[in-house]
């Protein structure tokens, strides 16, 4: 490797690693802000949060790689141009493409790594991350009983306290309703009132204990009716008991994190690699076409008409000709008593056909969207990887043209092109999912447009264009105004205006 390659490559790797970490951190903060209310306040240990953020850091890498390549390419060649190192390289007879060759090879390796990562690591990280996120979102919040409000997150209990002391254990004025969880129609069968009490958790946060003082307990025993109504007063028994000290133990089994079987999430397209996505997409495509081809034959059962060919022997099947037209011209003879019956039958038949057509239209639409979705995700395994190289074709020539390094202009230009890429990707995906264009066209829509823009900037960089220098446009404007003042049209217009004024 020559010294120029080492110089350019060393200038690229540092900003690339730094910007990749920054971009991953930004996307991770976006995740936290999106699910903040569902992540905090849960009785979940710190290790599970570390796992969640680790999985989602891995998930964001395929999206962060193109932006990191774009920003680091801009910074690298912007710095080389700002400090005239790129000018010195060109003066030595080395072209811009030759100066970019080492970084281009590195970006090619990053592109191959991105495809491998999208195909192997990303599905695994998506499965682990989103399954853990679902379990955290569905986990109940930490036990938090507030003053004067009924707390009903404990299955089978409604609890209210009048006052809660600063130690968070001592309570005043307790009302505890207990009802069976198996029969919601049974109502509150047991009520406990206490003047004061204490609340604490035992056995590794598995049980909640209430120590109650000076209170009464009311209970009702009796069977409910078949429809869930109470039994008659004669068959019910009411019991009242007093206590000076009573201990109530409640299970906290419903709290904490309960892991769901990860196999339940494997149906999603984000959890599959390219081979699995292609297999599912081909299967959905066959089902879609089979259903579509069977619409017309199956719709015949909703029609009733005479001389149907499939109901008659071949030798007696009628042949279409002029005699059919002559029969149609004849005025049908329908008795008044049969008219309403005929109209009702025709209306019922038309409604059946309409319902059949609408249900199949909805079914085909949903089946088609599912097929497009899996096929689109399969193509994105490739497009996200290729976008790394496309972003290099944008960033490197732009850096050589702008000749500004650091985190100022490069960051602004990178964000603008990344937003443009994101918008084009969303638009292409929308068209593909709606069936307006072919899935490959929608998936590659963003890369196809940006690579043309990248080749344009590369051509400008090879010709040492001053595309973003303000003095170029000032000189151009002065030159155009000068030509305009010297034009024969302007002279003629001034002459006509002078004659008119005289």
C-alpha positions in Angstrom: 0.0 0.0 0.0 1.4 3.4 -1.0 1.8 6.4 1.3 -1.0 8.3 -0.4 -3.4 5.3 0.2 -2.4 5.2 3.9 -2.9 9.0 4.2 -6.4 8.9 2.8 -7.4 5.7 4.5 -6.2 7.0 7.9 -8.1 10.2 7.3 -11.3 8.2 6.6 -11.3 5.5 9.3 -11.2 7.8 12.3 -14.2 9.9 11.3 -16.0 6.8 10.1 -15.8 5.0 13.5 -16.7 8.2 15.4 -19.7 9.1 13.2 -20.9 5.5 13.3 -21.0 5.6 17.1 -22.7 9.0 17.1 -25.3 7.9 14.6 -26.1 4.7 16.5 -26.4 6.7 19.8 -28.8 9.1 18.1 -31.0 6.3 16.8 -30.9 4.7 20.2 -32.0 8.0 21.9 -34.9 8.1 19.4 -36.0 4.6 20.5 -35.8 5.6 24.2 -37.8 8.8 23.6 -40.4 6.8 21.6 -41.0 4.2 24.3 -40.0 6.2 27.4 -43.4 6.0 29.1 -43.5 2.2 28.6 -39.9 1.5 29.7 -39.8 3.4 33.0 -41.6 2.5 36.2 -41.4 -1.2 35.6 -40.2 -3.8 38.2 -37.4 -4.9 35.8 -33.7 -5.4 36.7 -31.0 -3.3 35.1 -29.5 -6.2 33.1 -32.7 -6.5 31.0 -32.4 -2.8 30.1 -28.8 -3.3 29.1 -29.8 -6.3 26.9 -32.6 -4.2 25.3 -30.3 -1.3 24.4 -27.6 -3.7 23.2 -30.0 -5.4 20.8 -31.4 -2.2 19.4 -27.9 -0.8 19.0 -27.3 -3.8 16.7 -30.6 -3.2 14.9 -29.6 0.4 14.1 -26.2 -0.4 12.6 -27.6 -1.2 9.0 -29.3 2.2 9.0 -26.3 4.0 10.5 -23.7 2.6 8.1 -24.8 4.6 5.0 -25.0 7.9 7.0 -21.6 7.2 8.6 -20.0 6.5 5.2 -21.5 9.7 3.7 -20.4 11.9 6.6 -16.9 10.5 7.0 -16.3 10.7 3.2 -17.4 14.3 3.2 -15.1 15.1 6.2 -12.2 13.2 4.8 -12.0 14.8 1.3 -13.3 18.1 2.7 -10.3 18.2 5.1 -7.9 17.2 2.3 -9.3 20.0 0.2 -9.4 22.6 3.0 -5.7 22.1 3.8 -4.6 21.9 0.2 -3.5 18.3 0.5 -5.8 17.3 -2.4 -4.3 20.1 -4.5 -0.8 18.8 -3.8 -1.9 15.3 -4.8 -3.3 16.6 -8.1 -0.2 18.7 -8.7 1.9 15.5 -8.4 -0.1 14.1 -11.4 -2.5 11.9 -9.3 -6.1 12.1 -10.3 -9.0 12.5 -7.9 -10.2 8.9 -8.6 -6.8 7.6 -7.8 -6.8 9.4 -4.5 -10.2 7.9 -3.7 -9.3 4.4 -4.6 -8.2 3.2 -1.1 -11.4 4.6 0.5 -13.5 3.1 -2.4 -12.0 -0.4 -1.7 -12.8 0.1 2.0 -16.3 1.1 1.3 -16.7 -1.9 -0.9 -15.7 -4.1 2.0 -18.2 -2.2 4.2 -20.9 -2.8 1.6 -20.2 -6.6 1.7 -20.2 -6.5 5.5 -23.4 -4.6 5.5 -25.2 -7.3 3.4 -23.9 -10.1 5.6 -24.9 -8.2 8.7 -28.4 -7.4 7.3 -28.9 -11.1 6.3 -27.5 -12.8 9.4 -27.2 -10.6 12.4 -30.1 -8.1 12.0 -32.9 -10.8 11.9 -31.5 -12.3 15.1 -31.2 -8.9 16.8 -34.7 -7.9 15.7 -36.1 -11.1 17.1 -34.3 -10.7 20.5 -34.9 -7.0 20.7 -38.5 -6.7 19.8 -39.5 -9.8 21.8 -37.8 -8.3 24.9 -39.4 -4.9 24.2 -42.8 -6.5 24.0 -42.3 -8.3 27.3 -41.2 -5.0 29.0 -44.1 -3.1 27.5 -46.6 -5.7 28.8 -45.0 -6.0 32.2 -47.0 -4.3 35.0 -45.7 -1.1 36.6 -44.1 -1.2 40.0 -46.5 -1.5 43.0 -47.5 2.1 43.7 -50.5 2.6 46.0 -51.5 6.3 46.3 -53.7 8.1 48.9 -57.4 8.2 48.3 -57.3 6.3 45.0 -58.4 2.7 44.5 -55.4 0.6 43.3 -56.6 -2.4 41.1 -53.4 -3.7 39.4 -53.3 -6.6 41.9 -55.4 -9.4 40.4 -58.4 -10.0 42.7 -57.9 -6.9 44.9 -59.0 -3.3 45.0 -57.1 -1.3 47.7 -57.5 2.2 49.0 -55.7 4.0 51.8 -56.6 7.4 53.3 -53.0 8.3 54.2 -49.6 7.0 53.4 -46.7 8.0 55.6 -43.3 9.1 54.4 -41.7 5.8 55.1 -43.9 4.3 52.3 -44.8 1.4 54.7 -47.1 2.8 57.3 -50.7 3.3 56.2 -53.9 4.8 57.7 -57.5 4.0 56.9 -57.4 0.9 54.7 -60.2 -0.5 52.5 -59.5 -3.8 50.8 -62.0 -5.4 48.4 -61.3 -9.0 47.4 -63.1 -10.7 44.5 -62.6 -14.0 42.8 -60.6 -13.7 39.6 -62.3 -16.8 38.0 -65.8 -15.2 38.2 -66.0 -11.5 37.4 -69.7 -11.5 37.8 -69.5 -12.5 41.4 -68.6 -9.0 42.6 -66.8 -8.1 45.8 -67.5 -11.0 48.2 -65.0 -10.0 50.9 -64.3 -6.5 52.3 -61.7 -5.7 54.9 -61.6 -2.4 56.8 -58.7 -1.4 59.0 -57.8 1.6 61.1 -54.1 1.4 60.3 -51.5 -1.0 59.0 -48.1 -1.7 57.4 -47.1 -2.8 53.9 -43.9 -4.6 52.9 -42.6 -7.2 50.4 -41.0 -10.5 51.4 -39.4 -13.5 49.8 -37.4 -11.8 47.0 -40.3 -9.5 46.0 -42.6 -12.4 45.5 -45.3 -11.6 48.1 -46.8 -8.4 49.5 -47.8 -8.5 53.1 -50.4 -6.2 54.8 -50.3 -6.1 58.6 -53.6 -4.7 59.6 -54.7 -3.3 63.1 -58.1 -2.7 64.6 -60.5 -3.5 61.8 -63.4 -5.6 60.6 -63.8 -8.2 57.9 -67.1 -8.7 56.0 -67.6 -11.8 53.8 -70.5 -13.3 51.8 -70.8 -16.9 50.9 -73.2 -18.3 48.3 -73.4 -19.7 44.8 -74.2 -17.6 41.8 -76.9 -18.3 39.3 -76.5 -19.8 35.9 -76.3 -16.3 34.3 -73.9 -14.9 36.8 -76.5 -13.3 39.1 -76.5 -13.6 42.8 -78.3 -16.4 44.5 -81.4 -15.7 46.6 -81.0 -14.1 50.1 -82.0 -17.4 51.7 -79.0 -19.3 50.2 -76.4 -16.6 51.0 -74.6 -16.3 54.3 -73.1 -13.0 55.6 -70.2 -13.1 58.1 -68.7 -10.2 60.1 -65.6 -10.6 62.2 -63.4 -8.1 64.1 -59.6 -8.2 64.7 -56.9 -6.3 66.5 -54.1 -7.7 64.4 -54.5 -9.4 61.0 -51.9 -10.4 58.4 -52.8 -10.6 54.7 -50.4 -12.1 52.1 -50.9 -11.3 48.4 -48.9 -12.9 45.6 -47.0 -10.6 43.2 -46.7 -13.3 40.5 -48.3 -11.0 38.0 -45.6 -8.3 38.4 -42.1 -8.4 36.9 -40.9 -9.5 33.5 -42.5 -12.6 31.9 -40.6 -13.8 28.8 -42.7 -14.8 25.8 -41.8 -17.6 23.5 -39.7 -16.0 20.8 -41.1 -18.4 18.2 -44.3 -16.3 18.3 -42.4 -13.4 16.7 -40.6 -15.3 13.9 -43.5 -14.8 11.4 -42.5 -11.1 10.9 -40.5 -10.2 7.9 -37.9 -8.4 10.0 -37.0 -11.7 11.7 -36.0 -13.5 8.5 -33.0 -13.6 6.2 -33.1 -13.2 2.4 -33.5 -16.9 1.7 -36.4 -17.3 4.1 -38.0 -14.0 2.8 -37.8 -15.3 -0.8 -39.4 -18.6 0.1 -42.3 -16.9 1.9 -42.7 -14.3 -0.9 -42.8 -17.1 -3.5 -45.4 -19.0 -1.5 -47.6 -15.9 -1.1 -47.2 -15.1 -4.8 -48.5 -18.6 -5.8 -51.4 -18.3 -3.4 -52.3 -14.9 -4.7 -52.2 -16.0 -8.4 -54.1 -19.2 -7.6 -56.9 -17.3 -5.9 -57.0 -14.7 -8.7 -57.2 -17.4 -11.4 -60.0 -19.2 -9.5 -62.2 -16.2 -9.2 -64.1 -16.6 -12.5 -64.7 -20.4 -12.3 -65.9 -20.1 -8.7 -68.2 -17.1 -9.4 -70.3 -19.3 -11.8 -72.1 -20.9 -8.8 -73.7 -17.5 -8.0 -75.4 -17.4 -11.5 -78.4 -19.3 -12.7 -79.2 -19.3 -16.4 -80.8 -21.7 -18.8 -79.0 -23.9 -21.3 -75.8 -23.9 -19.2 -73.3 -25.9 -21.2 -71.7 -27.8 -18.3 -75.1 -29.1 -17.2 -76.1 -30.6 -20.5 -74.7 -33.5 -22.6 -72.2 -32.4 -25.3 -74.4 -33.6 -28.1 -77.4 -31.6 -26.9 -75.5 -28.5 -25.8 -77.0 -25.5 -27.7 -74.9 -23.6 -30.2 -74.9 -19.8 -30.2 -76.3 -18.1 -33.3 -79.0 -15.8 -34.7 -81.7 -17.8 -33.0 -80.5 -16.5 -29.6 -81.0 -12.9 -30.8 -84.5 -13.7 -31.9 -85.4 -15.1 -28.5 -84.0 -12.1 -26.8 -86.1 -9.8 -28.9 -89.3 -11.5 -27.8 -91.2 -10.0 -25.0 -91.2 -12.4 -22.0 -94.5 -13.5 -20.6 -94.4 -13.3 -16.8 -97.5 -13.7 -14.7 -98.1 -10.9 -12.1 -97.8 -13.5 -9.3 -94.4 -14.6 -10.5 -93.0 -11.1 -11.1 -92.2 -10.3 -7.5 -90.6 -13.7 -7.0 -88.4 -13.2 -10.1 -87.3 -9.7 -9.0 -86.6 -10.9 -5.5 -84.6 -13.9 -6.8 -82.6 -11.6 -9.2 -81.9 -9.1 -6.4 -80.8 -11.8 -4.0 -78.5 -13.3 -6.7 -77.0 -9.8 -7.5 -76.3 -9.2 -3.8 -74.6 -12.6 -3.5 -72.4 -11.8 -6.4 -71.6 -8.4 -5.0 -70.7 -9.8 -1.6 -68.6 -12.5 -3.2 -66.7 -9.9 -5.3 -66.1 -7.5 -2.4 -64.8 -10.2 -0.1 -62.5 -11.6 -2.7 -61.3 -8.1 -3.6 -60.4 -7.4 0.1 -58.8 -10.9 0.4 -56.7 -10.4 -2.7 -55.7 -6.9 -1.6 -54.5 -8.0 1.8 -52.8 -11.1 0.3 -51.0 -8.9 -2.3 -49.9 -6.4 0.3 -48.4 -9.2 2.4 -46.6 -10.6 -0.6 -45.2 -7.2 -1.5 -44.1 -6.6 2.1 -42.0 -9.7 2.3 -40.7 -9.3 -1.2 -39.8 -5.6 -0.4 -37.9 -6.6 2.8 -36.0 -9.2 0.8 -34.8 -6.5 -1.7 -33.9 -4.2 1.2 -31.3 -6.7 2.4 -29.4 -5.7 -0.8 -30.5 -2.0 -1.1 -29.3 -1.1 2.4 -25.9 -2.6 1.6 -25.6 -0.9 -1.8 -26.6 2.4 -0.3 -23.3 2.5 1.6 -21.5 2.6 -1.8 -24.0 5.2 -3.2 -23.4 7.4 -0.2 -19.7 7.2 -0.8 -20.2 8.4 -4.4 -22.1 11.3 -3.0 -19.8 12.2 -0.1 -16.3 11.9 -1.6 -16.9 14.1 -4.7 -18.9 16.6 -2.6 -16.1 16.8 -0.1 -13.5 17.5 -2.9 -15.8 20.2 -4.3 -16.8 21.9 -1.1 -13.3 21.7 0.5 -14.6 22.1 4.0 -13.9 19.7 6.8 -15.0 19.3 10.4 -18.5 18.9 11.7 -20.0 22.0 10.2 -20.9 22.0 6.5 -20.3 18.2 6.1 -22.9 17.4 8.8 -25.5 19.8 7.2 -25.0 18.3 3.7 -25.0 14.7 5.1 -28.3 15.3 6.9 -29.9 16.8 3.8 -28.9 13.9 1.6 -29.8 11.3 4.2 -33.3 12.9 4.6 -33.6 12.9 0.8 -32.6 9.2 0.7 -35.1 8.4 3.6 -38.0 10.2 1.8 -37.3 8.5 -1.5 -37.1 5.1 0.2 -40.4 5.7 1.9 -42.0 6.8 -1.3 -40.7 3.8 -3.3 -41.9 1.4 -0.5 -45.3 3.0 -0.5 -45.7 2.6 -4.2 -44.5 -1.0 -4.1 -46.8 -1.9 -1.2 -49.8 -0.4 -2.9 -49.0 -2.3 -6.1 -48.6 0.8 -8.1 -45.1 -0.2 -9.4 -43.1 -3.4 -9.3 -41.5 -4.3 -6.0 -37.9 -4.2 -7.4 -38.5 -0.7 -8.8 -39.8 0.6 -5.5 -37.0 -1.0 -3.5 -34.2 0.4 -5.7 -36.0 3.8 -6.3 -33.8 5.8 -3.9 -30.5 4.2 -4.9 -31.2 4.6 -8.6 -31.8 8.4 -8.2 -29.0 9.1 -5.8 -26.4 7.1 -7.8 -27.1 9.4 -10.8 -26.6 12.4 -8.6 -23.4 10.8 -7.2 -22.0 10.3 -10.7 -22.8 14.0 -11.6 -20.9 15.2 -8.5 -18.0 12.8 -9.4 -17.8 14.3 -12.9 -17.7 17.8 -11.4 -15.0 16.8 -9.0 -12.8 15.3 -11.7 -13.1 18.5 -13.7 -12.2 20.6 -10.6 -15.6 22.3 -10.7 -16.2 25.2 -8.3 -19.9 24.2 -8.0 -20.4 25.6 -4.5 -18.2 28.7 -4.7 -20.3 31.9 -4.4 -17.9 34.0 -6.5 -18.5 31.7 -9.5 -22.2 32.6 -9.4 -21.5 36.3 -8.8 -19.2 36.4 -11.9 -21.8 34.6 -13.9 -24.5 37.0 -12.9 -22.4 40.0 -13.7 -21.6 38.5 -17.1 -25.2 37.8 -17.8 -26.3 41.3 -16.9 -23.5 42.8 -19.0 -24.7 40.7 -22.0 -28.2 41.8 -21.4 -27.3 45.5 -21.4 -25.4 45.0 -24.6 -28.1 43.1 -26.3 -29.9 44.5 -29.4 -33.3 43.8 -27.9 -32.6 46.1 -24.9 -31.2 48.8 -27.2 -34.2 48.6 -29.4 -36.6 48.7 -26.4 -34.8 51.8 -25.1 -35.1 53.4 -28.5 -38.7 52.7 -28.8 -39.3 54.0 -25.3 -37.4 57.3 -26.1 -39.5 57.8 -29.3 -42.7 57.2 -27.3 -41.7 59.7 -24.6 -40.9 62.4 -27.2 
